Amino acid sequence: MTNLLVAIKNIIKNDKFDLNLIYRNSTNRINNSGDSLELFAKDAFCDSFNKKISEKEEVWASELSYIGNKNNPPDFIIKNSDAIEIKKIEKIKSAIALNSSFPKNKLFSSDPRITKSCVKCETEEWETKDLIYTIGVCNKSKLNLIWFIYGDCYCADKEVYEKMSNKISQGILEIPEIEWEKTNELGKIKKIDPLGITDLRVRGMWHIENPIKVFENHISKYPIMESNIIALIPKNKYESFPKNDRTNLENLVELGLKIQDIKIKSPNNPAKYLETKLIFYAK
C-alpha cells in the first residue's frame, strides 16, 4: 500500500520536474499545469510515472479509493488511508487560495462539501481521514517546489473556522426584512430589490499563509534550488508508516535527502509544540 514516504521516494527516483516533458504524450485532458500537477501527485503516490494513460488508471484504481472532481474536495484518497488536497501557485511565497473551503486539519465524512461517493469510497465506514495538502509551485510547466504537509501541522481544528463562519452567517440573519435561503456558503439573500429579481450570494474566500513563511525558521537553513520537495509530517504519523518504507526513504540521504526532527507551534495553541519530521530534497 502506498503512502507519502513512497510518493517522495518515487519523485526522487523519477528525477523529472518538468510537467510538459513528463506528460507531453498524454491525452488532451491534461491541458494545463493544474491538471498536470494533479496527475503528477497521483503518479507519485502510485509509482505510475512511466506508464501510459490507460495503464495509469489501472494502477490508480488499485491504490486509490476515490478520485475526485474539480468542484468537491478532496482530489483523491489513498485506500484506507490519507486524503490528498492539491493546490497550485505560481510564486514560491504566494498565499494558498482555499476559496470557499476553510483550512482543514482533517477530512471529515460529515463535511457537506464532499460527495456521497467520497463518503462511501471505502469498504468500511469512516469518519475522519488525515489530510495532506500538496502544494505545487509551477513556473509555466516547471515544478519548482512541491510541498506535502499534513493538515494537523498547518491548520487549527475545524471549530475555529466554523465559529467565525457561523458568526458571519448569524449576522446576516439578523438583517431585518430579508429572505434567507439555506446554503453551504456563508449565506444567500433572495429578492433584495422591490421587484424581487436580485439575489445576493455571500461567499467565503479563504486564504492561508504559504508554509514556506509559516515554517521559515526551519526552512531557511536549506537552500531552495531549481527543483525541491518539502514535507512536514507529525512524528507519530511518520513512525506509523511501514519500517521498510521509512528505511527506503532514509537511504536516499546519499542523494541529498534530509530528514530532521523539529518542533513546531501547535495550530490550536502556539504555547504548545508538536513533534514533527521535516523532509527536504533539492537538486
N, C-alpha and C positions, 0 to 999 in steps of 0.2 A: 504494500500500500504506500502511496506517495505522501509526502509532507513537505514542509518548507525547506528542510535541510536537503532533501533530494532535489528540489527545484533549484536551489542555489548551486549545488554541485553540477546539475545539468547545464545551467547557463555558463558556468566557467568551462565546462567540458566542450560545449558548443563553440565558444570563443568567437561569437559574432554578435555585434550590437547594431548593425545597420539593418533596419526593418525592411527597407526596399530590397536589399540584397537577399535577405532570408526568404522573403515572400514574393519575389518578382514573378514566379511561375504559378502563384495562387490564383484562384478564381476571382472574378470581378468584384465579388462581395468584400474583398479585402481592399478597400478603396481609400483609406486614409490612415493616418498614424494612430488614431484612437482604436480603430478596428485591428490594426496590426499589433498594437500593444496588448490587446486582449488575447489575440492569437498567440503572441509571444509568451504570455503568462500561462496559458493552457499548455503550450508545448513544454515550458519549463517544468511544470508540475507532472506532466505525463510523459516526459522524455520522448517527444514526437517531433523534434525539430527537423529531422531528415526524412520524414515520411510525406507521401502525397496526401492531398486533402482527404480523399476517401479513406485512406489508412489512418490519418489523424483522428477522424471522427470515430473510428472503431476503438482506438486507444482511449480517447476521451470517455467513451461510453463505459469502458472497463474501470476507469479510475475516478470518474466524476458522477455524482448522483443528480446534479442539477446544472444545466447550462442556461443562463438567464436570458433576458431581453433588455433592450435599451431603456425601457420605461420603469422597470422594477428591480430593486436590489435583491440579492447580490448578483455579481457577474457569473460566478459559479461556486459550486460546493464540492469539496472532496468527499468521497463516500465515507460516511460515518465519521466525519472529521470536520475540518475548518471550512469557513466560508471566505470567499475572496471578493473584495470590492476594489475595482480598478479605477484609478484617476490619472488623467494625462494633463501635464502642464508643459509650458514651453520654456520657462525660465527656472533656473535651479533653486531660486529662493521665493518663487511665487506662492501666495496663499493657495490653499486647496479649496476649490468650489464644491460644496456638497449640495447646493441648490435647495430643494425643499426638504431634504432629509437632514436631521440634526446629526452630530457626530455620534458614533456608536462604539461602545466598548465591547459589545457582543451583538450577535444576531439573535433576535427573539422570534419564535414562531408566531407570537401574538402581534407582531408588527403589522399594522393594516396595509403597509406599502408593499409587502411581499405577496406573491400569488399563492393560490391554493396548491398549485403543482409544486411549488417550492416547499411548502409546509409538509406535503406528502411525498417528498422525493426519496426518503429513506424507507427501508423495510420496517423500521420501528419508529414510533413517535418520538419527536424531540421537542424540547422547549427552548434551549439555548445552544448556540454554537460559538466557538471562538472565531473572531473575525480578523482577517489580515487585510489591512489597507496596502494595496500595491500601487505605488505612485511612480509613474514614469515621466522623466524629463526628456522630452523629444524635441530636438532641434532639426526641423524638417523630417528626414527619415531616420536620423541617427538617435539612438537611445543613449543619452549621455549618462544617465543615472537612473537606477531603479531601486526604490525603497520597498522593503517588506516590513511592516510594523504592526504588531498586534494591537488591536483596539484598546485593550485594557492598559497598555503602556502610554496611550496617547489621548484617550477620551475619558471623561467622567461617566459615572453611572447615568443611565437614561433619565432618571428622575430629575437630575439637574436641568436638563434641557426641556423636559416636559413641563416642569414648573413654570419656566419662562413662557413657553408656548401657550400654556393654559391661562396664564395671567393676561396675555395679549388677547386671546380669544374671549375671555370673560369681559375684558374692557370693551370689546366690540359689541357684545351682547347688551351692555349697559347703555348703548346709544339709543335714545328714545325713537320710537316710530320707525323701526327698521324691520324688514322681513328677512329673517335669518334662514340660511339653508345649511344643513349638516354636510360637512366635507372633511376630507383628510388634510386640507390646508388649514391655515390659521382662521379662515372664515370666508364666507361668501354672502354678500348682502344683495338682495334682489329688489328690483323696482325702486331704484333710488329717485328717479325723476317723476314728474307728475303723470306722464303717460305710462309709466311702469315698464319701460322698454330697456332700461340700463341696469346692468348688474356690476358689482364690484367684487373681484376675487382678491383676497388678502393672502399673499403667499410669503412664506419664509424663504429667504435666500441666505443659507448658512455658509460661512467660510470657516476654515480652521487654519491656524498658522502652519507654515511649512515645517516639517520635522527637523530640517537642517538648521532652523533657527531655534526651535524648541530645545533641541539637544546640542546646541552649538558648543557648549563647554566640553562635550565628549567627542564631537566630530571634528573640531578644528585642528586637532593634533594629526589628523590624517590628510594627506594631500588629495584633493579632488582632481582626477586626471580625465582623460578623454572618455573612458568608459568605467562605470562604477556600480557596485552593488553595496547597499547598506541594509542591514536587517536589525531589528530590535525585538527581542523575544523574552518574555518572562522566564527567569531561570528555572522555575519548576516545570514550565512547559517544555523548555529545551531538554531537560533531563527526562521528560516523559517519552521523548522520541526513541525509537529502537536504537540500541547501542551501536549496531552496525552502521546505521545512518550517521550517527554522531562521529564515529571513527572515520568513515569515508570522507566526511566534510573536513574534519580536523587534519586529515592527511594532506589537505590542499594548502596548508601553510607553506609548503615548499614552493607553491606558485604565487605566494604573496598574500594569501588569505590571512586575515587577522581576526581572532576571537578573543574578546575581552569581557571580564566581569565588571559591570558598572552598576551603580545605584542611581536611580532617577526619582524625581519627586512624584509622589502619587497624584494622579489627575484628580482624585477626590479630596486629598488633604496634603498640601505641599509641606506640612510639618512631618510627614512620614515619607519613607523611601521604599522603593521597590527594587528587589534584586533582579537584574536582567543580564542577558547576553547581548553584546554588541558585536555584530559580524560586519567586516569591511573588506571589500576587494576592489582594487583599481588596476587598470592596465593602460 
